Amino acid sequence: MAKQLELPLEGCEALSTPLNTSSTFADNMKLPVHRWFRYSAGFSAMWVESLITQASKQGNVTVLDPFAGSGTTLLVSEKLGAQCYGVEAHPFIVRVARAKLLYKTDVDSYREHILHILKVADNIQGCVQDYPKLIRKCFKDSSLECLDKLRKAYLQLADNSPQSELAWLTLVAILRHVSHVGTAPWQYVLPNKSKQSYLEPIVAFTLMAETIASDMITTNAKSVTAQIIQSDARYCQGVPDNKFNLVITSPPYANNYDYADATRLEMCFLQEISGWGDLQTAARQYLIRSCSQHVTSKNVNLDEVLASRELEAIQGAITEVCYKLSQERLLHGGKKNYHLMIACYFLDMAKVWIALRRVCQANAKICFVIGDSAPYGIYIPVIEWLGLLACSAGFKSFEFKKIRDRNVKWKNRKHQVPLCEGYLWVDG
Ligand SMILES: C[S@@+](CC[C@H](N)C(=O)[O-])C[C@H]1O[C@@H](n2cnc3c(N)ncnc32)[C@H](O)[C@@H]1O
């Protein structure tokens, strides 16, 4: 049975965030604009707000988020009048962030565009045949027919205008509400698990449009405009030199989470990909190598990666760990390439620090929300190694503040190694 979309409070002001939810997106679903797309990989807007507010007491703040995701840091910076740049490499996610930043668009032109889409959709014959298998499993035919009409109507009217980009976001934001199967964002999609309640597409689309319109009305245009660049944090192309004194970000963790796969449902629906096999070309190739699907012995020469100049500060330790992982994998059915993933992850992150050194001012403060990891139960001191790589890129010092323990509760844990998550503060 379909149910009403639960729409969180309007105009909720950010006051304080409990420490242990500062690394999660959940509370953002109560905030205007942030709530337009649930990006589970995101962090708390309220926490970002408290950092920028604190830093602003000491003078002018220029903010950078090199892993900008769905735009949390950018939106908060605009709200507080702080200059901000964001870099995001995932083509779908960067479009989400860009669309959110269009909240200043004239609300009447957005509403008109939505009504126009609904009218055009009414005269389109919906068709389910052309959709990839995953989409056929995730939506009932009747829902998919209706979504197809909306997609085709959106495409007919698409003109790159702000209202058209906002309409795109309205459509992609309802997909998981409309699906009758498990589409829990963190576990990608679970087509074999059915949900008790879900929404009818036109109802979801109309409700989402109302939410967006009401947030546009209550969120005033600000004196500064944040810049989001589709680019690679390893090089920060397009980001000015020596500009930023505050970096707030959360990079991918070395924990095998596949950011490309996280938006497979949406990209399949949009027919940008036809399935998992297309994700490498469509998204993964641009991202930090933090999952084993990203690396194979064909595309990575482990010795060469480990010998990279950028890894000098941790060379002995990382070589030993990668060797252990290369032995351990032989004892496991999946024989995952964690040894390659770990080597490539740290090489990529070393490049990020070098790029950050170029774009940051001499006295910059950098906060990474980050956790450690233990593939195949072999502990990787992610925090210490990232700190050492930051210093070897030219930053002065680092310290870590733990937010919470991880991997201590679940019965079905893959290993018993205690892990944690927190803030890596780098000064320099
Ligand atoms: C933990 S998420 C950040 C979420 C963000 N804080 C938010 O609130 O939405 C990490 C992001 O890094 C992006 N990413 C991965 N590799 C990247 C790269 N090489 N350059 C820029 N962004 C990248 C991923 O696509 C993902 O959106």
Ligand as a Chemical Component Dictionary entry (heavy atoms), coordinates in Angstrom:
data_LIG
# 
_chem_comp.id                   LIG 
_chem_comp.type                 NON-POLYMER 
_chem_comp.pdbx_formal_charge   0 
_chem_comp.three_letter_code    LIG 
# 
loop_
_chem_comp_atom.comp_id 
_chem_comp_atom.atom_id 
_chem_comp_atom.alt_atom_id 
_chem_comp_atom.type_symbol 
_chem_comp_atom.charge 
_chem_comp_atom.model_Cartn_x 
_chem_comp_atom.model_Cartn_y 
_chem_comp_atom.model_Cartn_z 
_chem_comp_atom.pdbx_ordinal 
LIG C1  C1  C 0  32.025 10.619 2.208  1  
LIG S1  S1  S 1  31.475 11.248 0.686  2  
LIG C2  C2  C 0  31.332 12.978 1.034  3  
LIG C3  C3  C 0  29.914 13.376 1.305  4  
LIG C4  C4  C 0  29.703 14.834 1.637  5  
LIG N1  N1  N 0  30.405 15.200 2.859  6  
LIG C5  C5  C 0  28.205 15.143 1.794  7  
LIG O1  O1  O 0  27.786 15.559 2.899  8  
LIG O2  O2  O -1 27.436 14.918 0.857  9  
LIG C6  C6  C 0  32.928 11.165 -0.294 10 
LIG C7  C7  C 0  32.726 11.704 -1.699 11 
LIG O3  O3  O 0  33.987 11.695 -2.374 12 
LIG C8  C8  C 0  33.716 11.533 -3.755 13 
LIG N2  N2  N 0  34.981 11.203 -4.435 14 
LIG C9  C9  C 0  35.600 10.008 -4.552 15 
LIG N3  N3  N 0  36.727 10.118 -5.239 16 
LIG C10 C10 C 0  36.870 11.432 -5.541 17 
LIG C11 C11 C 0  37.867 12.175 -6.220 18 
LIG N4  N4  N 0  38.951 11.594 -6.748 19 
LIG N5  N5  N 0  37.715 13.511 -6.328 20 
LIG C12 C12 C 0  36.613 14.136 -5.813 21 
LIG N6  N6  N 0  35.614 13.468 -5.192 22 
LIG C13 C13 C 0  35.743 12.138 -5.054 23 
LIG C14 C14 C 0  32.655 10.452 -3.767 24 
LIG O4  O4  O 0  31.946 10.427 -4.982 25 
LIG C15 C15 C 0  31.790 10.865 -2.585 26 
LIG O5  O5  O 0  30.712 11.659 -2.997 27 
# 
loop_
_chem_comp_bond.comp_id 
_chem_comp_bond.atom_id_1 
_chem_comp_bond.atom_id_2 
_chem_comp_bond.value_order 
_chem_comp_bond.pdbx_ordinal 
LIG C1  S1  SING 1  
LIG S1  C2  SING 2  
LIG S1  C6  SING 3  
LIG C2  C3  SING 4  
LIG C3  C4  SING 5  
LIG C4  N1  SING 6  
LIG C4  C5  SING 7  
LIG C5  O1  DOUB 8  
LIG C5  O2  SING 9  
LIG C6  C7  SING 10 
LIG C7  O3  SING 11 
LIG C7  C15 SING 12 
LIG O3  C8  SING 13 
LIG C8  N2  SING 14 
LIG C8  C14 SING 15 
LIG N2  C9  SING 16 
LIG N2  C13 SING 17 
LIG C9  N3  DOUB 18 
LIG N3  C10 SING 19 
LIG C10 C11 SING 20 
LIG C10 C13 DOUB 21 
LIG C11 N4  SING 22 
LIG C11 N5  DOUB 23 
LIG N5  C12 SING 24 
LIG C12 N6  DOUB 25 
LIG N6  C13 SING 26 
LIG C14 O4  SING 27 
LIG C14 C15 SING 28 
LIG C15 O5  SING 29 
# 
